Amino acid sequence: MRTLADEIETAIEVDLAVMPAHQRRAYAGLDQYRRPIEVRGVQELAKGIAESFGAFAIFDVETVLRSPAIAPFVTQTLYAIPLELRRDACDRLKAEAARKEMARIISAALLTRYHFEPLKHVGASCHPNWEEAFEQQFGTGRGGDGHE
């Protein structure tokens, strides 16, 4: 049986796998000819990864957060991933293993910092009324204001 940690790691791995090649190279600090350049696009990548958790209530102690609120932490985690591992994600032979390792690092950091609860009434495409889904599952008295 898959655990929540497995689900989170898989979601991140999918995010990394479907990332456009130019975005992957920018995050790895490579240009189209694989020459070293300044790293770019980390915030955009972090935002995309954070948005993939729209079907979760994310708890930071007792405060409930929506997925965009974790983007700064994901950004910080992405910067901490070694540049060589990022570059391996651009290499055809090493890409899959590198993505798995990056997903494991990001997932471990998120699960150390936050507690994720899948919302029962929210599908992968996210519920049109997140607050309503949260209240149905957890009630109105728990956590903070429920916003970013």
ZANU-197669 format. One record per residue (C-alpha): residue in one letter; y, x, z. Coordinates in Angstrom, 3 decimals. Layout:
  rest     north      east        up
     A         Y         X         Z
...
end
This chain:
  rest     north      east        up
     M     0.000     0.000     0.000
     R     3.419     1.307    -0.936
     T     5.861     1.933     1.872
     L     9.588     1.285     1.869
     A    10.100     5.048     1.546
     D     7.928     5.029    -1.592
     E     9.967     2.159    -3.047
     I    13.260     3.940    -2.368
     E    11.986     7.211    -3.821
     T    10.717     5.412    -6.936
     A    14.054     3.630    -7.413
     I    15.892     6.954    -7.247
     E    13.397     8.619    -9.582
     V    13.922     5.825   -12.126
     D    17.705     6.214   -11.812
     L    17.349     9.927   -12.557
     A    14.896     9.352   -15.424
     V    17.114     6.891   -17.305
     M    20.261     8.954   -16.857
     P    21.722     9.864   -20.274
     A    21.123    13.496   -21.291
     H    24.835    14.338   -21.351
     Q    25.238    13.028   -17.779
     R    22.159    14.972   -16.624
     R    23.547    18.185   -18.151
     A    26.989    17.610   -16.615
     Y    25.411    17.159   -13.171
     A    23.421    20.365   -13.752
     G    26.544    22.260   -14.815
     L    25.382    22.802   -18.398
     D    27.057    22.050   -21.712
     Q    25.259    20.749   -24.813
     Y    24.200    24.310   -25.646
     R    22.904    24.875   -22.087
     R    25.722    27.257   -21.202
     P    26.943    27.121   -17.578
     I    30.051    24.987   -17.017
     E    31.690    23.268   -14.060
     V    29.548    20.517   -12.531
     R    30.849    17.024   -13.392
     G    29.928    13.386   -12.860
     V    28.469    13.601    -9.360
     Q    30.439    10.609    -8.049
     E    29.395     8.446   -11.007
     L    25.749     9.379   -10.531
     A    25.998     8.661    -6.790
     K    27.561     5.282    -7.484
     G    24.714     4.395    -9.859
     I    22.070     5.408    -7.349
     A    23.808     3.470    -4.560
     E    24.063     0.365    -6.765
     S    20.296     0.415    -7.279
     F    19.985    -0.657    -3.620
     G    21.840    -3.941    -4.084
     A    18.743    -5.874    -2.997
     F    18.781    -4.268     0.456
     A    20.626    -4.729     3.712
     I    21.451    -1.178     4.753
     F    21.994    -0.557     8.451
     D    23.964     2.317     9.912
     V    23.015     1.839    13.574
     E    24.007    -1.845    14.009
     T    26.553    -2.088    11.207
     V    25.293    -3.659     8.009
     L    26.439    -2.079     4.762
     R    26.246    -3.122     1.172
     S    25.004    -0.581    -1.308
     P    28.401     0.734    -2.550
     A    29.231     1.849     1.007
     I    26.525     4.527     0.882
     A    27.867     6.137    -2.310
     P    29.876     8.828    -0.427
     F    26.747     9.880     1.468
     V    24.729     9.920    -1.776
     T    27.494    12.044    -3.356
     Q    27.280    14.516    -0.483
     T    23.477    14.620    -0.840
     L    23.680    15.164    -4.613
     Y    26.004    18.138    -4.120
     A    23.483    19.617    -1.647
     I    20.645    19.648    -4.206
     P    20.210    23.214    -5.475
     L    21.755    23.835    -8.886
     E    18.520    25.399   -10.147
     L    16.617    22.183    -9.370
     R    19.259    20.171   -11.225
     R    18.907    22.497   -14.196
     D    15.130    22.135   -14.104
     A    15.701    18.383   -14.569
     C    17.202    19.256   -17.975
     D    14.179    21.308   -19.038
     R    11.541    19.362   -20.967
     L     8.660    21.167   -19.261
     K    10.044    20.929   -15.719
     A    11.997    17.659   -15.860
     E     9.457    15.282   -14.343
     A     8.616    17.524   -11.378
     A    12.313    18.253   -10.801
     R    13.209    14.537   -10.828
     K    10.431    13.803    -8.340
     E    11.654    16.561    -6.029
     M    15.285    15.430    -6.316
     A    14.251    11.823    -5.597
     R    12.284    13.000    -2.563
     I    15.302    14.934    -1.229
     I    17.717    12.028    -1.748
     S    15.298     9.460    -0.343
     A    14.592    11.564     2.754
     A    18.320    12.005     3.395
     L    18.992     8.266     2.999
     L    16.108     7.263     5.269
     T    17.197     9.763     7.918
     R    20.711     8.337     7.973
     Y    20.199     4.622     7.223
     H    17.695     1.845     7.823
     F    16.893    -0.259     4.734
     E    15.688    -3.857     4.897
     P    14.763    -5.569     1.621
     L    16.424    -8.968     1.399
     K    13.746   -11.610     0.880
     H    15.886   -13.830    -1.334
     V    17.236   -11.023    -3.477
     G    15.489    -9.802    -6.585
     A    15.909    -6.492    -8.343
     S    18.846    -7.945   -10.246
     C    20.536    -8.765    -6.921
     H    21.374   -12.124    -5.450
     P    24.599   -13.731    -6.666
     N    25.555   -14.338    -3.041
     W    24.497   -11.306    -0.995
     E    26.099   -12.633     2.207
     E    24.127   -15.878     1.979
     A    20.852   -14.019     1.470
     F    21.657   -11.738     4.419
     E    22.510   -14.670     6.713
     Q    19.300   -16.504     5.769
     Q    17.229   -13.496     6.735
     F    19.122   -11.967     9.674
     G    21.534   -14.647    10.914
     T    25.297   -14.321    11.237
     G    25.614   -12.432    14.515
     R    24.149    -9.043    13.547
     G    26.018    -6.041    12.214
     G    29.566    -5.595    11.037
     D    31.467    -7.536     8.434
     G    28.813    -7.051     5.722
     H    31.241    -5.510     3.254
     E    31.740    -2.031     1.813
end
